[in-house]
Amino acid sequence: MIVISTTELRKNLRKYLYLANKERVIVKCSRIETYEIVPAGKICDSDKYLSNPKLSGALKEVEEDIAKGRLREVKVTE
């Protein structure tokens, strides 16, 4: 795995795109954000759960409910 800055990526884009076929290339955009360069051939769209539109819709509803404070906290005691 290699970690590079956005400046380094701009200077040597072709190099890192080629390198991403052989190893993980992580681009550090700021102290908070990082990205990974993933060749299209390595992306898998066959995940039946993440590509399911019903599940995506349900997850969006849950996110909206949480944002609006509509949630119930569950505490587990032993």
ROTI-92766 format. One record per residue: y, z, x of N, C-alpha, C in turn. Coordinates in pm, 1 decimal, padded with zeros to 6 digits, always signed. Layout:
N
[[Y; Z; X]; [Y; Z; X]; [Y; Z; X]],
...
//
This chain:
78
[[-00117.1; +00000.0; +00084.8]; [+00000.0; +00000.0; +00000.0]; [+00123.5; +00000.0; +00089.4]],
[[+00222.9; -00074.0; +00044.6]; [+00349.6; -00079.9; +00116.7]; [+00462.9; -00051.5; +00018.2]],
[[+00560.1; +00025.8; +00061.5]; [+00676.3; +00058.5; -00021.0]; [+00799.5; -00000.9; +00046.5]],
[[+00875.7; -00077.7; -00031.4]; [+00993.7; -00144.4; +00023.5]; [+01114.5; -00121.0; -00066.9]],
[[+01230.2; -00148.3; -00014.1]; [+01354.0; -00138.0; -00092.5]; [+01384.0; -00272.8; -00158.2]],
[[+01476.8; -00272.2; -00251.8]; [+01516.4; -00397.7; -00315.9]; [+01584.6; -00490.7; -00215.9]],
[[+01655.9; -00433.0; -00120.7]; [+01721.5; -00514.4; -00017.8]; [+01617.0; -00588.4; +00065.2]],
[[+01512.5; -00516.4; +00106.0]; [+01405.2; -00578.2; +00183.9]; [+01334.1; -00685.4; +00101.8]],
[[+01314.9; -00660.7; -00026.6]; [+01250.7; -00759.5; -00112.9]; [+01334.2; -00887.2; -00120.7]],
[[+01465.8; -00872.3; -00136.1]; [+01552.5; -00990.7; -00142.9]; [+01547.1; -01071.2; -00013.7]],
[[+01541.8; -01002.1; +00098.3]; [+01540.4; -01072.2; +00227.6]; [+01410.8; -01148.9; +00249.9]],
[[+01299.1; -01094.3; +00202.6]; [+01167.2; -01151.2; +00232.2]; [+01081.0; -01165.4; +00107.0]],
[[+01136.8; -01220.7; +00001.6]; [+01067.0; -01230.4; -00125.9]; [+00931.8; -01300.0; -00113.9]],
[[+00929.2; -01416.4; -00054.6]; [+00805.4; -01494.5; -00042.8]; [+00696.9; -01414.2; +00030.2]],
[[+00735.3; -01346.1; +00134.3]; [+00641.8; -01265.1; +00213.3]; [+00574.9; -01159.1; +00125.2]],
[[+00654.3; -01088.4; +00044.1]; [+00598.8; -00980.7; -00036.7]; [+00521.5; -01031.4; -00158.0]],
[[+00559.1; -01146.9; -00210.8]; [+00480.5; -01206.6; -00318.5]; [+00342.2; -01245.4; -00267.5]],
[[+00335.5; -01299.5; -00149.1]; [+00207.8; -01334.4; -00086.6]; [+00127.1; -01208.2; -00056.1]],
[[+00193.8; -01107.6; -00002.7]; [+00128.3; -00983.2; +00034.6]; [+00070.9; -00910.0; -00087.6]],
[[+00133.9; -00926.0; -00203.3]; [+00088.3; -00859.4; -00324.9]; [-00051.2; -00905.9; -00367.1]],
[[-00095.0; -01022.3; -00319.1]; [-00230.9; -01068.5; -00347.3]; [-00333.9; -00988.8; -00268.4]],
[[-00291.5; -00926.9; -00159.0]; [-00384.2; -00856.0; -00070.9]; [-00376.0; -00703.8; -00084.5]],
[[-00256.6; -00651.9; -00113.1]; [-00240.3; -00507.7; -00123.4]; [-00129.1; -00474.9; -00222.2]],
[[-00119.2; -00348.1; -00257.8]; [-00015.6; -00304.5; -00351.9]; [+00120.2; -00309.6; -00284.2]],
[[+00218.0; -00367.5; -00353.6]; [+00355.1; -00372.0; -00303.9]; [+00441.9; -00298.7; -00406.7]],
[[+00499.1; -00186.9; -00362.6]; [+00583.2; -00104.9; -00448.2]; [+00728.0; -00126.6; -00406.4]],
[[+00815.0; -00153.8; -00503.9]; [+00957.5; -00175.3; -00477.4]; [+01032.4; -00053.9; -00529.1]],
[[+01100.5; +00012.3; -00441.4]; [+01177.4; +00130.6; -00477.7]; [+01319.7; +00085.4; -00509.6]],
[[+01357.4; +00097.8; -00636.4]; [+01486.6; +00048.2; -00682.3]; [+01595.5; +00153.7; -00668.4]],
[[+01560.7; +00275.3; -00690.5]; [+01652.8; +00386.5; -00674.7]; [+01567.5; +00509.6; -00652.3]],
[[+01630.0; +00622.7; -00651.9]; [+01550.3; +00744.7; -00634.9]; [+01460.7; +00770.6; -00754.7]],
[[+01496.0; +00711.3; -00868.1]; [+01423.3; +00737.7; -00991.8]; [+01323.1; +00626.3; -01024.8]],
[[+01361.7; +00501.9; -01005.5]; [+01279.8; +00389.3; -01050.5]; [+01201.6; +00324.4; -00937.1]],
[[+01075.8; +00290.9; -00966.9]; [+00992.7; +00212.5; -00876.0]; [+00919.8; +00107.7; -00958.8]],
[[+00888.5; -00002.5; -00895.0]; [+00818.1; -00112.0; -00960.6]; [+00706.4; -00158.1; -00869.4]],
[[+00604.9; -00218.8; -00928.6]; [+00496.0; -00274.7; -00850.4]; [+00489.6; -00424.7; -00875.4]],
[[+00472.7; -00501.9; -00768.7]; [+00455.9; -00646.1; -00781.9]; [+00307.4; -00670.6; -00807.9]],
[[+00276.4; -00729.1; -00923.4]; [+00137.8; -00755.0; -00961.4]; [+00122.4; -00904.1; -00989.4]],
[[+00036.4; -00973.9; -00915.3]; [+00012.9; -01115.5; -00942.6]; [-00044.0; -01135.2; -01083.6]],
[[-00006.9; -01242.8; -01147.8]; [-00048.9; -01268.3; -01285.8]; [-00200.5; -01268.4; -01300.4]],
[[-00271.8; -01313.4; -01199.5]; [-00417.8; -01316.4; -01205.5]; [-00480.8; -01178.6; -01210.1]],
[[-00408.0; -01076.5; -01172.5]; [-00461.8; -00940.5; -01172.8]; [-00426.0; -00863.0; -01298.8]],
[[-00344.9; -00922.9; -01386.2]; [-00306.7; -00857.4; -01510.7]; [-00414.8; -00884.4; -01614.2]],
[[-00457.4; -00780.9; -01682.2]; [-00564.5; -00792.5; -01780.7]; [-00507.9; -00773.5; -01920.9]],
[[-00513.5; -00877.4; -02001.6]; [-00466.8; -00868.8; -02140.2]; [-00581.5; -00839.5; -02236.4]],
[[-00698.7; -00810.2; -02182.7]; [-00813.7; -00789.8; -02269.4]; [-00826.9; -00645.9; -02317.3]],
[[-00728.4; -00562.5; -02288.6]; [-00732.7; -00424.3; -02334.9]; [-00712.4; -00423.6; -02486.0]],
[[-00818.4; -00396.4; -02558.5]; [-00813.2; -00406.5; -02704.1]; [-00724.2; -00300.8; -02767.7]],
[[-00697.0; -00193.0; -02697.1]; [-00613.6; -00087.6; -02753.8]; [-00465.7; -00117.3; -02735.5]],
[[-00425.4; -00153.7; -02614.9]; [-00283.0; -00177.4; -02589.3]; [-00232.7; -00306.7; -02651.0]],
[[-00321.5; -00402.8; -02673.9]; [-00277.1; -00528.9; -02732.8]; [-00292.1; -00529.3; -02885.2]],
[[-00334.6; -00418.1; -02944.3]; [-00352.8; -00407.2; -03088.1]; [-00217.2; -00383.2; -03155.6]],
[[-00171.3; -00475.7; -03241.8]; [-00040.0; -00459.8; -03304.7]; [-00030.5; -00336.9; -03395.6]],
[[-00140.6; -00298.0; -03461.5]; [-00138.2; -00178.6; -03547.2]; [-00113.8; -00053.6; -03463.6]],
[[-00179.2; -00045.3; -03348.6]; [-00160.7; +00070.0; -03261.1]; [-00019.2; +00072.6; -03205.2]],
[[+00032.3; -00042.8; -03166.0]; [+00169.5; -00050.2; -03114.6]; [+00268.6; -00001.9; -03219.2]],
[[+00248.0; -00044.3; -03343.9]; [+00336.0; -00001.0; -03452.7]; [+00327.8; +00148.5; -03476.8]],
[[+00207.0; +00201.5; -03471.7]; [+00188.2; +00345.0; -03491.7]; [+00254.3; +00424.6; -03380.0]],
[[+00242.3; +00377.3; -03256.6]; [+00305.2; +00446.0; -03144.4]; [+00457.1; +00445.1; -03157.0]],
[[+00513.8; +00334.4; -03204.1]; [+00659.0; +00327.3; -03223.9]; [+00704.0; +00426.9; -03331.1]],
[[+00624.7; +00438.6; -03438.5]; [+00657.5; +00535.0; -03543.5]; [+00656.5; +00677.4; -03490.0]],
[[+00556.3; +00708.6; -03408.1]; [+00545.5; +00842.1; -03350.9]; [+00664.3; +00870.6; -03259.2]],
[[+00702.7; +00772.9; -03178.9]; [+00818.5; +00790.8; -03091.0]; [+00945.7; +00817.5; -03172.1]],
[[+00961.9; +00746.3; -03282.8]; [+01078.2; +00767.9; -03369.8]; [+01074.8; +00908.0; -03430.5]],
[[+00956.4; +00950.9; -03475.7]; [+00942.8; +01085.1; -03533.6]; [+00979.2; +01192.3; -03431.3]],
[[+00933.0; +01177.0; -03309.7]; [+00963.2; +01273.9; -03203.7]; [+01113.1; +01275.6; -03176.1]],
[[+01173.1; +01158.0; -03168.7]; [+01316.8; +01149.2; -03141.6]; [+01398.9; +01217.3; -03251.0]],
[[+01349.9; +01212.4; -03374.0]; [+01421.1; +01273.6; -03486.2]; [+01381.1; +01419.2; -03508.1]],
[[+01294.4; +01470.5; -03422.7]; [+01254.6; +01610.5; -03432.4]; [+01147.0; +01639.3; -03535.3]],
[[+01084.5; +01535.6; -03586.4]; [+00977.9; +01554.5; -03685.9]; [+00843.7; +01566.1; -03612.9]],
[[+00815.4; +01687.2; -03569.5]; [+00689.4; +01709.9; -03500.9]; [+00643.7; +01852.1; -03524.5]],
[[+00518.4; +01876.1; -03498.5]; [+00461.4; +02009.1; -03512.1]; [+00395.5; +02045.0; -03380.2]],
[[+00432.8; +02159.7; -03327.6]; [+00378.2; +02203.7; -03200.6]; [+00248.3; +02279.2; -03225.5]],
[[+00146.8; +02245.5; -03150.0]; [+00017.4; +02309.2; -03163.8]; [-00006.7; +02393.3; -03037.8]],
[[-00035.7; +02521.3; -03059.0]; [-00062.9; +02610.0; -02946.1]; [-00211.3; +02644.0; -02945.9]],
[[-00270.7; +02630.8; -02828.7]; [-00412.0; +02660.4; -02813.5]; [-00424.6; +02796.0; -02747.8]],
[[-00500.1; +02885.1; -02811.6]; [-00523.1; +03017.3; -02752.9]; [-00671.4; +03032.7; -02726.7]],
[[-00698.9; +03102.8; -02622.2]; [-00840.6; +03121.1; -02585.2]; [-00890.3; +03256.9; -02625.0]],
//
